[in-house]
Amino acid sequence: MSEDAFNMSIRKFLKEVGVTSQRKIEETVRNGQIDGKKLRVRMTLTAEGSGLDHVVEGEIELP
């Protein structure tokens, strides 16, 4: 696999993660399933058959 194809594959995956995650967060907020003014979030990235285990945490300010 070329480096360009590898990068495009990663970008495609990350785009899917970003778009679907945003939709789920918006749906959760719209349905009123949140208390408070901030939503604490955590995203965990793992890869089967590897030692990859990466966690990103943050806060999203609510409207």
Chimera marker file (.cmm) of the C-alpha trace (Angstrom):
<marker_set name="trace">
<marker id="1" x="0.000" y="0.000" z="0.000" r="1" g="1" b="0" radius="0.5"/>
<marker id="2" x="1.344" y="3.422" z="-0.869" r="1" g="1" b="0" radius="0.5"/>
<marker id="3" x="1.743" y="6.170" z="1.701" r="1" g="1" b="0" radius="0.5"/>
<marker id="4" x="-0.938" y="8.223" z="-0.079" r="1" g="1" b="0" radius="0.5"/>
<marker id="5" x="-3.442" y="5.369" z="-0.006" r="1" g="1" b="0" radius="0.5"/>
<marker id="6" x="-2.661" y="4.778" z="3.674" r="1" g="1" b="0" radius="0.5"/>
<marker id="7" x="-3.250" y="8.461" z="4.513" r="1" g="1" b="0" radius="0.5"/>
<marker id="8" x="-6.506" y="8.538" z="2.531" r="1" g="1" b="0" radius="0.5"/>
<marker id="9" x="-7.728" y="5.428" z="4.357" r="1" g="1" b="0" radius="0.5"/>
<marker id="10" x="-7.004" y="7.027" z="7.728" r="1" g="1" b="0" radius="0.5"/>
<marker id="11" x="-8.710" y="10.275" z="6.719" r="1" g="1" b="0" radius="0.5"/>
<marker id="12" x="-11.792" y="8.396" z="5.506" r="1" g="1" b="0" radius="0.5"/>
<marker id="13" x="-12.069" y="6.575" z="8.832" r="1" g="1" b="0" radius="0.5"/>
<marker id="14" x="-11.551" y="9.743" z="10.885" r="1" g="1" b="0" radius="0.5"/>
<marker id="15" x="-14.141" y="11.619" z="8.821" r="1" g="1" b="0" radius="0.5"/>
<marker id="16" x="-16.683" y="8.884" z="9.541" r="1" g="1" b="0" radius="0.5"/>
<marker id="17" x="-15.836" y="8.983" z="13.247" r="1" g="1" b="0" radius="0.5"/>
<marker id="18" x="-16.176" y="12.776" z="13.338" r="1" g="1" b="0" radius="0.5"/>
<marker id="19" x="-19.461" y="12.971" z="11.442" r="1" g="1" b="0" radius="0.5"/>
<marker id="20" x="-21.196" y="10.127" z="13.273" r="1" g="1" b="0" radius="0.5"/>
<marker id="21" x="-19.931" y="11.291" z="16.677" r="1" g="1" b="0" radius="0.5"/>
<marker id="22" x="-21.193" y="14.825" z="16.088" r="1" g="1" b="0" radius="0.5"/>
<marker id="23" x="-24.622" y="13.476" z="15.128" r="1" g="1" b="0" radius="0.5"/>
<marker id="24" x="-24.813" y="11.350" z="18.270" r="1" g="1" b="0" radius="0.5"/>
<marker id="25" x="-23.794" y="14.247" z="20.515" r="1" g="1" b="0" radius="0.5"/>
<marker id="26" x="-26.341" y="16.582" z="18.891" r="1" g="1" b="0" radius="0.5"/>
<marker id="27" x="-29.058" y="13.921" z="19.208" r="1" g="1" b="0" radius="0.5"/>
<marker id="28" x="-28.278" y="13.421" z="22.884" r="1" g="1" b="0" radius="0.5"/>
<marker id="29" x="-28.403" y="17.167" z="23.582" r="1" g="1" b="0" radius="0.5"/>
<marker id="30" x="-31.633" y="17.635" z="21.579" r="1" g="1" b="0" radius="0.5"/>
<marker id="31" x="-33.324" y="14.824" z="23.484" r="1" g="1" b="0" radius="0.5"/>
<marker id="32" x="-32.571" y="16.610" z="26.754" r="1" g="1" b="0" radius="0.5"/>
<marker id="33" x="-30.483" y="13.771" z="28.138" r="1" g="1" b="0" radius="0.5"/>
<marker id="34" x="-27.912" y="16.195" z="29.564" r="1" g="1" b="0" radius="0.5"/>
<marker id="35" x="-27.773" y="17.976" z="32.915" r="1" g="1" b="0" radius="0.5"/>
<marker id="36" x="-25.627" y="21.073" z="33.263" r="1" g="1" b="0" radius="0.5"/>
<marker id="37" x="-23.924" y="23.479" z="30.908" r="1" g="1" b="0" radius="0.5"/>
<marker id="38" x="-21.098" y="21.231" z="29.731" r="1" g="1" b="0" radius="0.5"/>
<marker id="39" x="-20.917" y="17.741" z="28.364" r="1" g="1" b="0" radius="0.5"/>
<marker id="40" x="-17.851" y="15.775" z="29.437" r="1" g="1" b="0" radius="0.5"/>
<marker id="41" x="-16.855" y="13.444" z="26.616" r="1" g="1" b="0" radius="0.5"/>
<marker id="42" x="-14.305" y="10.693" z="26.113" r="1" g="1" b="0" radius="0.5"/>
<marker id="43" x="-13.288" y="8.979" z="22.895" r="1" g="1" b="0" radius="0.5"/>
<marker id="44" x="-11.322" y="5.729" z="23.029" r="1" g="1" b="0" radius="0.5"/>
<marker id="45" x="-9.465" y="4.450" z="19.979" r="1" g="1" b="0" radius="0.5"/>
<marker id="46" x="-8.400" y="0.819" z="19.914" r="1" g="1" b="0" radius="0.5"/>
<marker id="47" x="-7.237" y="-1.405" z="17.083" r="1" g="1" b="0" radius="0.5"/>
<marker id="48" x="-7.812" y="-5.119" z="17.053" r="1" g="1" b="0" radius="0.5"/>
<marker id="49" x="-4.609" y="-7.134" z="17.118" r="1" g="1" b="0" radius="0.5"/>
<marker id="50" x="-2.439" y="-4.216" z="18.216" r="1" g="1" b="0" radius="0.5"/>
<marker id="51" x="-1.452" y="-2.417" z="21.377" r="1" g="1" b="0" radius="0.5"/>
<marker id="52" x="-3.265" y="0.738" z="20.294" r="1" g="1" b="0" radius="0.5"/>
<marker id="53" x="-5.315" y="2.204" z="23.141" r="1" g="1" b="0" radius="0.5"/>
<marker id="54" x="-5.651" y="5.989" z="22.882" r="1" g="1" b="0" radius="0.5"/>
<marker id="55" x="-8.065" y="8.082" z="24.963" r="1" g="1" b="0" radius="0.5"/>
<marker id="56" x="-9.039" y="11.694" z="24.280" r="1" g="1" b="0" radius="0.5"/>
<marker id="57" x="-11.130" y="13.553" z="26.865" r="1" g="1" b="0" radius="0.5"/>
<marker id="58" x="-12.736" y="16.958" z="26.697" r="1" g="1" b="0" radius="0.5"/>
<marker id="59" x="-15.718" y="19.161" z="27.419" r="1" g="1" b="0" radius="0.5"/>
<marker id="60" x="-18.336" y="20.519" z="25.062" r="1" g="1" b="0" radius="0.5"/>
<marker id="61" x="-20.169" y="23.676" z="26.082" r="1" g="1" b="0" radius="0.5"/>
<marker id="62" x="-23.910" y="23.325" z="25.671" r="1" g="1" b="0" radius="0.5"/>
<marker id="63" x="-26.259" y="25.912" z="24.194" r="1" g="1" b="0" radius="0.5"/>
<link id1="1" id2="2" r="1" g="1" b="0" radius="0.2"/>
<link id1="2" id2="3" r="1" g="1" b="0" radius="0.2"/>
<link id1="3" id2="4" r="1" g="1" b="0" radius="0.2"/>
<link id1="4" id2="5" r="1" g="1" b="0" radius="0.2"/>
<link id1="5" id2="6" r="1" g="1" b="0" radius="0.2"/>
<link id1="6" id2="7" r="1" g="1" b="0" radius="0.2"/>
<link id1="7" id2="8" r="1" g="1" b="0" radius="0.2"/>
<link id1="8" id2="9" r="1" g="1" b="0" radius="0.2"/>
<link id1="9" id2="10" r="1" g="1" b="0" radius="0.2"/>
<link id1="10" id2="11" r="1" g="1" b="0" radius="0.2"/>
<link id1="11" id2="12" r="1" g="1" b="0" radius="0.2"/>
<link id1="12" id2="13" r="1" g="1" b="0" radius="0.2"/>
<link id1="13" id2="14" r="1" g="1" b="0" radius="0.2"/>
<link id1="14" id2="15" r="1" g="1" b="0" radius="0.2"/>
<link id1="15" id2="16" r="1" g="1" b="0" radius="0.2"/>
<link id1="16" id2="17" r="1" g="1" b="0" radius="0.2"/>
<link id1="17" id2="18" r="1" g="1" b="0" radius="0.2"/>
<link id1="18" id2="19" r="1" g="1" b="0" radius="0.2"/>
<link id1="19" id2="20" r="1" g="1" b="0" radius="0.2"/>
<link id1="20" id2="21" r="1" g="1" b="0" radius="0.2"/>
<link id1="21" id2="22" r="1" g="1" b="0" radius="0.2"/>
<link id1="22" id2="23" r="1" g="1" b="0" radius="0.2"/>
<link id1="23" id2="24" r="1" g="1" b="0" radius="0.2"/>
<link id1="24" id2="25" r="1" g="1" b="0" radius="0.2"/>
<link id1="25" id2="26" r="1" g="1" b="0" radius="0.2"/>
<link id1="26" id2="27" r="1" g="1" b="0" radius="0.2"/>
<link id1="27" id2="28" r="1" g="1" b="0" radius="0.2"/>
<link id1="28" id2="29" r="1" g="1" b="0" radius="0.2"/>
<link id1="29" id2="30" r="1" g="1" b="0" radius="0.2"/>
<link id1="30" id2="31" r="1" g="1" b="0" radius="0.2"/>
<link id1="31" id2="32" r="1" g="1" b="0" radius="0.2"/>
<link id1="32" id2="33" r="1" g="1" b="0" radius="0.2"/>
<link id1="33" id2="34" r="1" g="1" b="0" radius="0.2"/>
<link id1="34" id2="35" r="1" g="1" b="0" radius="0.2"/>
<link id1="35" id2="36" r="1" g="1" b="0" radius="0.2"/>
<link id1="36" id2="37" r="1" g="1" b="0" radius="0.2"/>
<link id1="37" id2="38" r="1" g="1" b="0" radius="0.2"/>
<link id1="38" id2="39" r="1" g="1" b="0" radius="0.2"/>
<link id1="39" id2="40" r="1" g="1" b="0" radius="0.2"/>
<link id1="40" id2="41" r="1" g="1" b="0" radius="0.2"/>
<link id1="41" id2="42" r="1" g="1" b="0" radius="0.2"/>
<link id1="42" id2="43" r="1" g="1" b="0" radius="0.2"/>
<link id1="43" id2="44" r="1" g="1" b="0" radius="0.2"/>
<link id1="44" id2="45" r="1" g="1" b="0" radius="0.2"/>
<link id1="45" id2="46" r="1" g="1" b="0" radius="0.2"/>
<link id1="46" id2="47" r="1" g="1" b="0" radius="0.2"/>
<link id1="47" id2="48" r="1" g="1" b="0" radius="0.2"/>
<link id1="48" id2="49" r="1" g="1" b="0" radius="0.2"/>
<link id1="49" id2="50" r="1" g="1" b="0" radius="0.2"/>
<link id1="50" id2="51" r="1" g="1" b="0" radius="0.2"/>
<link id1="51" id2="52" r="1" g="1" b="0" radius="0.2"/>
<link id1="52" id2="53" r="1" g="1" b="0" radius="0.2"/>
<link id1="53" id2="54" r="1" g="1" b="0" radius="0.2"/>
<link id1="54" id2="55" r="1" g="1" b="0" radius="0.2"/>
<link id1="55" id2="56" r="1" g="1" b="0" radius="0.2"/>
<link id1="56" id2="57" r="1" g="1" b="0" radius="0.2"/>
<link id1="57" id2="58" r="1" g="1" b="0" radius="0.2"/>
<link id1="58" id2="59" r="1" g="1" b="0" radius="0.2"/>
<link id1="59" id2="60" r="1" g="1" b="0" radius="0.2"/>
<link id1="60" id2="61" r="1" g="1" b="0" radius="0.2"/>
<link id1="61" id2="62" r="1" g="1" b="0" radius="0.2"/>
<link id1="62" id2="63" r="1" g="1" b="0" radius="0.2"/>
</marker_set>
